Amino acid sequence: MTGHSTTDVRGDSAARDGVRGDTVDGMLRRSARRTPDRTALRYADRSWTYAQLDDAVSRAARALRDLGLDRGDRVGAYGHNSDAYLIGFLGCARAGLVHVPVNHNLTGADLAYIVRQSGSSLVLTDPDLRHHLPDWVATLALRDAEGALLDRLAGTPAYDGPEPGAEDLAQLLYTSGTTADPKGAMMTHRALVHEYVSAIHALDLSAADRPVHSLPLYHSAQMHVFLLPYLAVGAENTVVDGPDPRQLFDLVEAGRADSLFAPPTVWIALSNHPEFASRDLGALRKAYYGASIMPVPVLERLRGRLPDLAFYNCFGQSEIGPLATVLGPEEHTGRLDSCGRPVLFVEARVVDEQGKEVPDGTAGEVVYRSPQLCEGYWDKPAETEEAFRAGWFHSGDLAVRDAEGYFTVVDRVKDVINSGGVLVASRQVEDALYTHPRVAEVAVVGLPHERWIEAVTAVVVRRGEVDEAELIAHARELLAAFKAPKSVVFVDELPRNASGKILKRELRDRLS
């Protein structure tokens, strides 16, 4: 396993791949031929049928290649949600270019690092973000600017050049960087297509669904677990700028959305919104959550308000496309803290520090084997070798598997707290604190302590008046004394990345 991959033409093998059409953009092409006149995508005041979207992708592929880009070149994408962002990605895929999605909240050294480390020779961007990019990289506006990619489509012929093979790279998915510098997971067309099939199968995605996509499209969960699989089955998709509660409520009430994916932080915000109890949300049929652990008390509150809503827990990470396990609606009873069982193309087990599988009911690290997995990390051979050991990918997640094959994530391996020589899972402490009515959000971390090694510390966003002593006493009623927080820090908001995952490393650094 190496940390770098080329995407050169592979002769007869590549030709056979082209015939099979086992590519990301091939999923759209098949939908366009199956239901050409069906609405594929709505964004703002624009609407695209499947035939129109597929044609736009071909023209975008030609426009990108006409800029002098060659097969295997990396193309950064630094933009907000839009139809142009999706067309840019699929245009890269069809042209054999490697798409590099970049968090549009990054600036300065963090942004420059990904552009430089990926070797991106062009960055597709929105005009309001261009000034954040380094001067040394070429850019092309996605929309709302003269000569933008979206405006070039009308005057550009369809792409008729060589198509990528299944083993060619489609994207570099950069990890969130919660513990170290981001690493670019090298995702092939074949890996992503396998992941799309897993998502369709495990999440019951259907052409009859009306999904709304509100999370950033540069994040793998929104793009690869929902938008692309939904395009593959022929659904009518709505893309919005962000998860604004009122806009989402409006779409549901208007009958334009019946399926929504959001991380726990967004579901918490929706359930805390003053209009949540009064709006007519009966048309919402499918609720997907993931990207971080959902507090059980929050899930119980949502299920109490919307008892007929089917909840799906989605778990995984960028390196596996990112879907690895799913807990379906019928599986939630008695397992609200579980992330489910592995999806169609994923094999998972729980191992100890020596890589030996542990008995059911014992905590250990989750490892995977799957055709959905990345090829390694771009130009990082040491990190690749560390992650792929003895034929398995090591996830860094600490979990327990039960006798029926259901996994429950305990924590990230690096987030387990060593308090006086006893290991404490931060999730258990968080769930206890979430049962307090005046806790809006909480993250538990371990801070250096001369006596306890690490002191269990709760960082809390309040909902109403509550003090440190009250919360510690509340936790002690539900937990063993050594697990209860030694201290509570109150903040206005918790730091998180684009997927809604709380950045505990940032909290530890700040509070230490």
Secondary structure in CASP SS format (residue, H / E / C, confidence):
PFRMAT SS
TARGET T0000
AUTHOR 0000-0000-0000
METHOD secondary structure of the structure
MODEL  1
M C 1.00
T C 1.00
G C 1.00
H C 1.00
S C 1.00
T C 1.00
T C 1.00
D C 1.00
V C 1.00
R C 1.00
G H 1.00
D H 1.00
S H 1.00
A H 1.00
A H 1.00
R H 1.00
D H 1.00
G H 1.00
V H 1.00
R H 1.00
G C 1.00
D C 1.00
T C 1.00
V H 1.00
D H 1.00
G H 1.00
M H 1.00
L H 1.00
R H 1.00
R H 1.00
S H 1.00
A H 1.00
R H 1.00
R H 1.00
T C 1.00
P C 1.00
D C 1.00
R C 1.00
T E 1.00
A E 1.00
L E 1.00
R E 1.00
Y E 1.00
A C 1.00
D C 1.00
R E 1.00
S E 1.00
W E 1.00
T E 1.00
Y H 1.00
A H 1.00
Q H 1.00
L H 1.00
D H 1.00
D H 1.00
A H 1.00
V H 1.00
S H 1.00
R H 1.00
A H 1.00
A H 1.00
R H 1.00
A H 1.00
L H 1.00
R H 1.00
D C 1.00
L C 1.00
G C 1.00
L C 1.00
D C 1.00
R C 1.00
G C 1.00
D C 1.00
R E 1.00
V E 1.00
G E 1.00
A E 1.00
Y E 1.00
G C 1.00
H C 1.00
N C 1.00
S C 1.00
D H 1.00
A H 1.00
Y H 1.00
L H 1.00
I H 1.00
G H 1.00
F H 1.00
L H 1.00
G H 1.00
C H 1.00
A H 1.00
R H 1.00
A H 1.00
G C 1.00
L C 1.00
V E 1.00
H E 1.00
V E 1.00
P E 1.00
V C 1.00
N C 1.00
H C 1.00
N C 1.00
L C 1.00
T C 1.00
G H 1.00
A H 1.00
D H 1.00
L H 1.00
A H 1.00
Y H 1.00
I H 1.00
V H 1.00
R H 1.00
Q H 1.00
S H 1.00
G C 1.00
S C 1.00
S C 1.00
L E 1.00
V E 1.00
L E 1.00
T E 1.00
D C 1.00
P C 1.00
D C 1.00
L C 1.00
R H 1.00
H H 1.00
H H 1.00
L C 1.00
P C 1.00
D C 1.00
W C 1.00
V C 1.00
A E 1.00
T E 1.00
L E 1.00
A E 1.00
L C 1.00
R C 1.00
D C 1.00
A C 1.00
E C 1.00
G C 1.00
A C 1.00
L H 1.00
L H 1.00
D H 1.00
R H 1.00
L H 1.00
A H 1.00
G H 1.00
T C 1.00
P C 1.00
A C 1.00
Y C 1.00
D C 1.00
G C 1.00
P C 1.00
E C 1.00
P C 1.00
G C 1.00
A C 1.00
E C 1.00
D C 1.00
L E 1.00
A E 1.00
Q E 1.00
L E 1.00
L E 1.00
Y E 1.00
T C 1.00
S C 1.00
G C 1.00
T C 1.00
T C 1.00
A C 1.00
D C 1.00
P C 1.00
K C 1.00
G E 1.00
A E 1.00
M E 1.00
M E 1.00
T E 1.00
H H 1.00
R H 1.00
A H 1.00
L H 1.00
V H 1.00
H H 1.00
E H 1.00
Y H 1.00
V H 1.00
S H 1.00
A H 1.00
I H 1.00
H H 1.00
A H 1.00
L C 1.00
D C 1.00
L C 1.00
S C 1.00
A C 1.00
A C 1.00
D C 1.00
R C 1.00
P E 1.00
V E 1.00
H E 1.00
S C 1.00
L C 1.00
P C 1.00
L C 1.00
Y C 1.00
H C 1.00
S H 1.00
A H 1.00
Q H 1.00
M H 1.00
H H 1.00
V H 1.00
F H 1.00
L H 1.00
L H 1.00
P H 1.00
Y H 1.00
L H 1.00
A H 1.00
V H 1.00
G C 1.00
A C 1.00
E C 1.00
N E 1.00
T E 1.00
V E 1.00
V C 1.00
D C 1.00
G C 1.00
P C 1.00
D C 1.00
P H 1.00
R H 1.00
Q H 1.00
L H 1.00
F H 1.00
D H 1.00
L H 1.00
V H 1.00
E H 1.00
A C 1.00
G C 1.00
R C 1.00
A C 1.00
D C 1.00
S E 1.00
L E 1.00
F E 1.00
A E 1.00
P C 1.00
P H 1.00
T H 1.00
V H 1.00
W H 1.00
I H 1.00
A H 1.00
L H 1.00
S H 1.00
N H 1.00
H C 1.00
P C 1.00
E C 1.00
F C 1.00
A C 1.00
S C 1.00
R C 1.00
D C 1.00
L C 1.00
G C 1.00
A C 1.00
L C 1.00
R C 1.00
K E 1.00
A E 1.00
Y E 1.00
Y E 1.00
G E 1.00
A C 1.00
S C 1.00
I C 1.00
M C 1.00
P C 1.00
V H 1.00
P H 1.00
V H 1.00
L H 1.00
E H 1.00
R H 1.00
L H 1.00
R H 1.00
G H 1.00
R H 1.00
L C 1.00
P C 1.00
D C 1.00
L C 1.00
A E 1.00
F E 1.00
Y E 1.00
N E 1.00
C E 1.00
F E 1.00
G E 1.00
Q C 1.00
S H 1.00
E H 1.00
I H 1.00
G C 1.00
P C 1.00
L E 1.00
A E 1.00
T E 1.00
V E 1.00
L E 1.00
G C 1.00
P H 1.00
E H 1.00
E H 1.00
H C 1.00
T C 1.00
G C 1.00
R C 1.00
L C 1.00
D C 1.00
S C 1.00
C C 1.00
G E 1.00
R E 1.00
P E 1.00
V C 1.00
L C 1.00
F C 1.00
V C 1.00
E E 1.00
A E 1.00
R E 1.00
V E 1.00
V E 1.00
D C 1.00
E C 1.00
Q C 1.00
G C 1.00
K C 1.00
E E 1.00
V C 1.00
P C 1.00
D C 1.00
G C 1.00
T C 1.00
A C 1.00
G E 1.00
E E 1.00
V E 1.00
V E 1.00
Y E 1.00
R E 1.00
S C 1.00
P C 1.00
Q C 1.00
L C 1.00
C C 1.00
E C 1.00
G C 1.00
Y E 1.00
W C 1.00
D C 1.00
K C 1.00
P H 1.00
A H 1.00
E H 1.00
T H 1.00
E H 1.00
E H 1.00
A H 1.00
F E 1.00
R E 1.00
A C 1.00
G C 1.00
W E 1.00
F E 1.00
H E 1.00
S E 1.00
G E 1.00
D E 1.00
L E 1.00
A E 1.00
V E 1.00
R E 1.00
D C 1.00
A C 1.00
E C 1.00
G C 1.00
Y C 1.00
F E 1.00
T E 1.00
V E 1.00
V E 1.00
D E 1.00
R E 1.00
V H 1.00
K H 1.00
D H 1.00
V C 1.00
I E 1.00
N E 1.00
S E 1.00
G C 1.00
G C 1.00
V E 1.00
L E 1.00
V E 1.00
A C 1.00
S H 1.00
R H 1.00
Q H 1.00
V H 1.00
E H 1.00
D H 1.00
A H 1.00
L H 1.00
Y H 1.00
T C 1.00
H C 1.00
P C 1.00
R C 1.00
V E 1.00
A E 1.00
E E 1.00
V E 1.00
A E 1.00
V E 1.00
V E 1.00
G E 1.00
L E 1.00
P E 1.00
H E 1.00
E C 1.00
R C 1.00
W C 1.00
I E 1.00
E E 1.00
A E 1.00
V E 1.00
T E 1.00
A E 1.00
V E 1.00
V E 1.00
V E 1.00
R E 1.00
R C 1.00
G C 1.00
E C 1.00
V C 1.00
D C 1.00
E H 1.00
A H 1.00
E H 1.00
L H 1.00
I H 1.00
A H 1.00
H H 1.00
A H 1.00
R H 1.00
E H 1.00
L H 1.00
L C 1.00
A C 1.00
A H 1.00
F H 1.00
K H 1.00
A C 1.00
P C 1.00
K C 1.00
S E 1.00
V E 1.00
V E 1.00
F E 1.00
V C 1.00
D C 1.00
E C 1.00
L C 1.00
P C 1.00
R E 1.00
N C 1.00
A C 1.00
S C 1.00
G C 1.00
K C 1.00
I E 1.00
L C 1.00
K H 1.00
R H 1.00
E H 1.00
L H 1.00
R H 1.00
D H 1.00
R H 1.00
L H 1.00
S C 1.00
END
